[in-house]
C-alpha cells in the first residue's frame, strides 16, 4: 500500500523536487519540526511558477537528492502550504539573497514540504531502465530544474519501483 492511499483525497498533481542532501536531506526533513520545511532558494522562474500557479496542498512530492555521489529519489513528501514569499531573498546574509527583490513585490516564492516516508534510493540508472519514465524531465539531458512535474503514469511506476 502506498503512503498516499490513506489520505482523504489522492494528490491532484505530482512533483519531483531536488535538494542537495548537505543542504536538506530526506533525513533532515523527517527531523524538522512537524516534519515540514520551507522549500527556499528556488531561483528559476519556471520552478517558481510551478509553486505559484500549479502546486496545491496535498500534492505528491518525490524527494530527490541531487549534486551528490548517488543522486536519486530518497523519499516521499507532500506539498504542505500554498506559495508564499521566500524570506531568504531579503536576507543579505543568505546565499539566496536577491537585492533586486522588494518586500512589496517579491520575486521568489516557496512552499512548505512535509515528510511522508523515506524510501530506498531509486537511482537514475534504475529510472532510465523503465520505458514508462522515458519522458521524465529529470531524465532529459540538460534538465537542471529543481522542481519538475511528474505525470500520473510516472508517479504510479515510481511508487511501484520504490516498494520494498
Beta strands, then each sheet from edge to edge (+ up, - down):
strand 1: 14-20
strand 2: 36-38
strand 3: 60-66
strand 4: 72-79
strand 5: 84-85
strand 6: 109-110
strand 7: 112-123
strand 8: 147-150
sheet 1: 2+ 7- 4+ 3- 1- 8+
sheet 2: 5+ 6-
end
